[in-house]
Amino acid sequence: MSVKLEIRHLRLLAAVADSGSVTAAGKCLHLTQSALSHQLRDAEEKLGTALFLRLGKKMVLTPAGDKLLVSARRIVQELGDAEAQIEGLDGGARGVIRLCTECYTCYHWLPPLLKKFHDKFANVEVNIDAACFAIPALLEGKLDVAISSAPPRNKSLRLTPMFEDEVVLVMAPGHRLASSSHVNPRDLAGETVLIYPPREESTLLQKVMRPAGVEPRRIIEVPLTEAIVEMAAAGTGIGFLARWAVGPQVESGRIVVRPLSTRGFRRQWHAVTLRNQPVPLYLAEFLKLLASYVPKHARLRA
């Protein structure tokens, strides 16, 4: 099939459609108005039809231009993606991956994964934002990857499954519930619970206790996993943490963990990206590593 148009024509079409004028499009593409007008006439002559209607100073797409614009955007996007991947084939790609995670204990498993990634892509930075709200920031274009255990159903999002883990109740060896093989939600009535802030997003409160009609005696918000472990070990209250995140402390006997009910409470983590975002080779490799990584202790049971 003979193709009449070039990439420059497609970029021109999109720029004029977005800006509404030849002058504004020229500034965007760093072309003079006369050069851009010449390219536009060239494209229309090749196709044998007008792509824009000139209404005063405003350029309005014709039906032919509107149809071509859809293909033009897709082609330019796909070409950009391919170029980014080709540039990274030798591992020498440069770039930045902006990452945020809802997993407070990610620093237990993320460092070795980053080392493996940087062994291949030494010039790609991974910036971790621990303070943002992962999914909203991703949808606003402020992130490249969000790690979440409960991503919303949204057609704009692509989910890459990661590991599954178990969340267990963490307490001092001498706690009254430590002698039980498991703990039911109603057993937590009147207990002091140690949770990550904010309490409105607490899994223990919102998905375990409140549905069962159970109220704690006291709620203590603690932003650090180590602090929750220390407070639980001291008998201050009960935490609700990933089993893999407290494996060493359990092995040392400082704390004990008990599953929630006989079935346990398990989560599926996902690496979440925008469906329409470019995926250079280094980002694809990073997602591949996330999908294959399983933290130590993640599948152990009491």
Beta strands, then each sheet from edge to edge (+ up, - down):
strand 1: 52-55
strand 2: 58-61
strand 3: 95-101
strand 4: 124-128
strand 5: 145-148
strand 6: 157-171
strand 7: 192-195
strand 8: 218-221
strand 9: 238-242
strand 10: 256-258
strand 11: 265-274
sheet 1: 1+ 2-
sheet 2: 4+ 3+ 5+ 11- 6+ 9- 7- 8-
sheet 3: 4+ 3+ 5+ 11- 6+ 10-
end
